[in-house]
Amino acid sequence: MRNIVVPELGESVVEARIARWLKKEGDSVAVGEPLVELETEKIDLEVNADSGGIIASIKRKEGEDVKIGELLAVVDETVSASAQPSSGNGSGTASSNAPASSEPAPAADQQRATPTARRVAQEHDVNLASVSGSGSGGRVMKADVKEALGTKGAPAAPVPAVARPAVIGPAARPGSDRTERRERMSKRRETIARRLVEAQHNAAMLTTFNEVDMTAIMNLRERRKEAFKKEFGVGLGIASFFVKASIAALRGFPPLNAEIQGNEIVFKNYFDIGMAVGAEGGLVVPVIRDADRLSFAQLELAIREFAAKAANGTLTLEDLKGGTFTITNGGVFGSLLSTPILNPPQVAILGLHKIQDRAVPLNGQVVIRPMMYVALSYDHRIVDGREAVQFLVKVKEYIEDPGHLLLES
């Protein structure tokens, strides 16, 4: 007999939720074949069989929370996988001991799709069997389902407004939909909720603000965008400039690149920069390792790769592990000003916002400039207000005069 247990889930992840069993008791399984999907606070992952045989018993049900090392199922290796049909227990039905599930086991076309792709397909009534997969082994990704949607998911044309009589209260609205729906939090959303509250309870969090004139960066991008794209195969965005500027400023203010462990401050002499990405199911923060050693092109490639993997649901635990400082850009959603929340155990996070033309005084005149508000949230336990303000001023200086970044690189 071979025990199937919850594998290591990555740094700081100790618990997962059983999202879906891909096999039933009595089903045959081959080496490397996926058995069950687990949902963690960071990513969804599959647990594969490390030996062939027949699933003798399933120990945990869908929806249950499990910890690393806990028993999920038992595989009988003494029975050849080829001796039993892969869709049942030999008699065409699942064992009476199989865990109860509110949904039937996924079909073969569903099993070759990621959990995120299946959710999108279900929401938009897309037949997964008709979708070509771009993932490894032909696996269907979220982007594949969205591409298959075409114009199917386009919103309907707006209905012209018509005059309606005034109504008062629900009784005056016969047939109106006032129902409610309950839905269990996903493991990621549940963890996000817990960690955000912990960040506020366990850190002395403050935020300082400044504004940045983006003229120099935008002019530089305009001059170099075509040559940059031609040479490196990727566009030149603003994120790489802020990564470079943040690293240069962090060198001058080491506490912002540190963390608290007990009664000690751990100063880090490396720069692993997290880039917050809004993904389906909640925010994720993939990490660019040794970002100080990367060129602008390498940073842009890394950022775009993470964005694509977040959209496709293919981020790995290694992508999300660690990080010494985080940058989040609410401007892509239209945010003009916000207070980013810390990503523990980090003690600082930089928030970027929408670039907007504003009237500003310059050399005794009022001029129109593309401006961005920036925000730095920090843990006041080890970062003083003076350091936080000066750090943000340094970032502002580097962005407004990007020539400084060449000297700091």
Helices and strands as residue ranges (DSSP letters): E 2-5, E 15-21, E 28-29, E 34-39, E 44-48, E 53-58, E 65-67, E 71-76, G 81-83, H 108-111, H 115-123, G 128-130, G 136-138, H 142-149, G 170-172, H 187-202, E 205-213, H 215-232, H 239-252, G 254-257, E 258-261, E 264-267, E 273-275, E 277-279, E 282-284, E 287-288, G 291-293, H 296-312, H 317-320, E 325-329, G 330-333, E 348-352, E 356-362, E 365-379, H 385-400, H 403-408
